């Protein structure tokens, strides 16, 4: 069975282009970071390039006379279809995505559609110009370079788009009967621009990826708790602020689990602080089970208290995760000779489930989880209490049951 052309074309690009990617989940995290990192550059480039292009394509006066002279009245319908059916809508779509909450999710796909649409439109226009003695051959190298530097594409995406332009120019000219030494030379120049742009972009992207990994390593070192190996309070606070804003933009729920070891002071008094440190490390190793997705985070919140932040987590998922955490700790069977609750180490979980909005703040979200934790302690420990509807009546900074944090242990 013959494979589709798109699959064969992708295989050809994969053989010609060196691989630039990380193993998962790092690659997914890098792509999210790259999209945000290039957002302002893409937006500014869009205004510059598309603004100039739209003036040439839409303005009247001398620009209209120029279009009539270049294309001729017989091709006006085709030119209007290209202008108003492809170029203008695609420009609007790209600018709309870059200025709205659609950017994170749709920027890559939109760029991979808009860039070829623009390029193929220019190839068609070049073919229409040829009978009247005009050509876009001096402009098309810029069109070939645009996927590398204008749309914020990753390397493989940019190379595929650029090669498509070269192929369309060569095949379109042949089908239209445009031949001769000048056409061959123009095709060579465009292909050369594609190769040079690809080489420069590869080097540029490789440097970006290396810097990203270096920053990740440094960030991981600075944001890890030295005792337990999971993220520390500083990382939790930073991540909370970022995730709150993102969840508010995308209108998805957040969940926060505050996990506190039961009667841990008694454990330290009976077994000693070294054994207590080892216990904290073992309990911390259980928590990443709940924070497997890219935006989720498990951190040491302070002392014997831990925090698990979950993105896009409805209440039913939180309930399942809490059950899983209790079961995993029970399976670990860490002895606790001084606990009146169990012969093994247990913890209490206070969980808050909310959908962020402009009228509320992360501090209230944390407070709600803290009150849920206190309720779990009051009800006998070794259990989970989840609060969500209580968020609507919560006054940030005013606890319904005043207490010192250490009293819950």
N, C-alpha and C positions, 0 to 999 in steps of 0.2 A: 504493500500500500504506500503510495507517495505521500510524504510528509508535507504539511502546509508550508507555503513559502515563508511565513513569519517565523516558524520554528527553525527552518533551515537558515534563514537570515540571522537569527539569534545565535545559532550554533557557530556560524561563520565569524560573527563579532566576538564570541567567546574565545575562539581560537586565535584571533588576531590581536585582541586587546588583553593585556595582562590583568589578572584578577585583583580587584581592589575591594575587599570586603572583610569583615570580622566574623567570627563565629557568633551564633546567637547565644544570649540575647543582646550582646554588645552591639551587633550590627543594627538592630532595631532602635536601640537607644541612640546610636550615633546618627541615624537618619532623622530621628526626631530633633536632635540637637542641631543638625545641619540645616534642617528646614527653618528653624527659628533663627539660626545664626545668619542665614543668607536673606532673610525676609526683607530687611530694610534696603539691602543692595538690589534685590530683585525689583522691589517697588520703585526705587529711584530710576533704575535702568528702564523699567517699563514706561515710565512717564517720558523719559528722554527719547527712547527709540520709537515707541508707539505714537507719541505725540507728533514727532516729525513725520512718521509714516502716514498718520491720519490727515495731517495738513496737506501732504502731497496728494493723497487719494481723494479727499473730500472738498478741499477749498476751491472756490471759484476763481474768476479773473484769469491771470496768466497760468495758473495751475490747470484750469479747465481747458484752456487753449493748448497747453502742453499735452494733456491727455488725449485730446482730439487729434492732434498732429501725430502723436506716437502710435496710437492704436487704430485710428480711423473709425468712421461712423459704422462700418460693417461689423466691428467687433464690440460695439458699445454695450450690447446686452450681456455678453460674456464678462466684460470688465465690471459691469454693475453687479453681476452675480458674485464675482470674486470680492468686490469691495464690500457690498452690503450683506452678502450671504455668508461670507467666511471671515474676511479680515476684521471688519468692524465688530461683529459679535464676539470673535475670539479675543480681541483686545479688551473689550468690556469684561468678558469672563475672567481674564487673567488679572485685571486690575481689581475686580470685585473680590476675587478669592484672596488677593494679597492684602486687602484692607478689612477683611471680616474674620469671624471665627472659623470660617471654612478653610483657612489657610493650612492649618496643621494636618487636616485629614485629606484635603483635595489638591494641595499645591503641586505635588509631584505628578499626579495623573493629569491635571490641567495643563501643566507645562509640556508633558509628553504628547498632548493633543494639539495645543496651540502652536508649538514650534514647527511641527511638520505641516500644519495647515498653512502657516505663513510662508514656509519655504516652498511648498508645492504651488501656492498661488503665484509666487514670484517666477517660478519656472514656467508656468502657463503664460504669464504676462510676457516673459522673454520670448516665447515662441510666437505670441501674437505680434510682437514688435518687429520680428525679423523681416517680414515682407516689405516693410516701409523703411528698412535700412537702419533700424535702431536695435539696441541690445542692452541687456542688464548684466552683461559679463563683468563689468567693473564693480557692480554692486553685489553680485552673488557670493564672492568670497566672504563678505561680511555676513551674509545670510548663513553660510556654512559655519562661521565662527560663533554665531549667536547662541546655539545650544550649549556651547562650552562656558560662555561668560555672561549670558543675559538672563537665563531662566532659572539659575540655581540648581541645575541638574547634577545628579551624581555621574560619575565618569562613564559607566556603561550606557546609561540612558543618553548622554550627550553624544557619544560615539555613534550609537545606532541612528540617532536623528540626523547627524551630520552626514553619515554614509548614505542615508536615504536621499538627502538632497543631491549629492553627487550622482547617485544612480538615476534619480529622476531626471536630472539635467542631461545626462548622457543618453538615456533611453528616449526621453521626450524629444530631444533633437533629432535622433535617428528616425523616430516614427513620423515626425513632421517633415522629414526630408531635408533637414538643415545639416549640411555636411561641409567639408572643405578644411583646409589647414587652420583657419582661424577658429573654427569650432573645436577642433582637436586641441589646439593650444589653450583655449578657454577652459575646456574640460580638465586639462592637465593642471592649470592654475588653481581651479576650484578643488581638485583632488589634493593638490599640494597644501592648500589652506586647511583642508580637513585633517591632513596628517600632522602639520605643524601645530594646529590648534589642539589636536588630541595629545601630542607629546607634552605640550606646555600644561594642558589641563591635568594630565596624569601626574606630572611632577607636583603640581599645585595641590591636587587632591591627596596625594600620598603624604605631603607635608602636613596638610590639615589633619589627616588621620593620625599621624605620629604625634602631633601636638595634642590631639584629643586624648590619646591613650596616656601620654605623659601627665596631663592634667588630671585624668581619672585616677591614675596611680597616686599622685600627690593628694588629691582630694580624699581618696579612700583612706590613706594613711592618717590624714588630719581628722577625718570624720568617723574613725573607728574607736570603740571603747577598748582600752588596752587589756582589760580583764576578761571580758566576755567575747570579744572579737566581732560583735555586731555593731551597728551604727550607734553613735553617741548622741547626747542631748542636743549638741550644736547642730548636727545633721538633721535631727528630728525637727527642730525649730525652723530651719531654713526650708526643709521639704514641706512642712505644714503650710508655710506662707505661699509657696509656689503652687502647691496642689489645691489650696483653697481658691486661689484666683482662677486656676484652670477649670476646676469643677464648677465655679460660678459661671464661667464663659460657656461651658459645654452643657450646663444644667444636668449634672449627674450627681448622685449621692456619694458622700464620703462616710467612712466609718472609722472610729477610733476605739481601739481596745487598750485599756489600761490594765496591766497584769501585775498583781502584787502577790508575793509569796506569803503564805499563811504562817504566822507564828515564827517568823524568821529570826527574831531576836532570841527566842528560846533555843533555836537551832544553834546559833552562834555561841550562846552561853553554855550549851551542853557539848558541842563538838569542837568549838574553837573557830577563830576567824579564818584560818587557812582552809578548813573544811567548808566553811561558809562561802569562801571565794570559789572553791571548786564546784560547790552546789550551784552558785549563780551562773557559772560558765556552762554547766550542763543544762540548766533550765533555758538559758539563752539559745542553746543549740536547737531547742525544740521550736522556737518562734518562727524561724524562716519558713517552716512548713506553711504558715498562714500568709506569708508575703512573697509569693512566687511570681507575681506579675510585675511588669516593668515599673509601674508607678507605685507599687506597694512598698512599705518600709517597716522593718522591725528595728527597734532601737532600745537602748538602756535609758530609761527616763530619769533614774536617780535611785541610789541605794539598791533595794531589792525590788524595785518597780520597773516594769518594762512597758513599752508602748508599741502597738502595731497599727499602722495607718494604712487604710485600704481605699483604693480609688474605684469609683463606680461599683459600690457594694451595697445592694439592697439588704433589708433586714434578714430575709431568709438565708442569704449567703453568709451573713455575719453569724447567725445562729449555728449554721453548719460548721463554720470555721472554729467557733468557740468549743463546740462538742469535740471536734478533732483535736484541738489543743489539749483539752482535759484528758482525752483518751491517750494521746501520745505521752504526756507526762506520767500518767498512771502506768503505762507500759514501761517507762524508764525505771520505775520502782526505786527511787532515791530514798533511802531510809531517813526517817525523822523521829528520833526517839523521844522528843519532847513535845510532840504535837498532840493536842486533845482531839483533833479532827480525824487524823489517819496515822497509821504507822509509817506512811511514806510522805514525801514532800508534796504539797498541794499548792494551788494558787487560786485566787479569786480574780474574776474578770469583770470590769465595768466597761460596757460598750455603749457608744453613742452613734446613732445613725441620723444624719441630717443631709439636707440639700442646701448648700451655701447660697446666700442671697445678699444683696447690697445692704440690707438692714442689719446684718449680723456679722460677727467677727470670730476668728479662730479661737480666741480666748473663751468665748462662751461654749464653743464646741468641746474644748478640753474640760471645761468646768462640768459640762453635762456628763462626760465620761467619768470624771472624778466622783460625781455624786452617785452614779451607777455603781462604781466600785465600792463606795461607802455602804450602799444598800446591800451589796453582795456580802460584805463583811458582817453587817448587822444580822443578816438572815442565816448566819452560821458558817460562812466561808466555804471554800471548795465548790464554788458555783459561779454562774454567770448571771448578771442582770443587764438587760439591754434597755436603753431609753431612747425614744425618738420623738413621740408626741410631746413629751415634757419640754422639748426645746422651745416650743412656741410661747410658753409662759415663763421661761427662764430669764432672770435678770443677771446679766454678766457681772461677776464680782460680788454677788450677794448669795452666799450659800444658804440653802434652806436648813441644813444641819451643820452649824459651825464646828470645825474640828481642826486639829493640827495634823499634818500629813502623817507623822509618825505613829499616831494613835491607831491607825488601821492595821498595823502589822500584827 
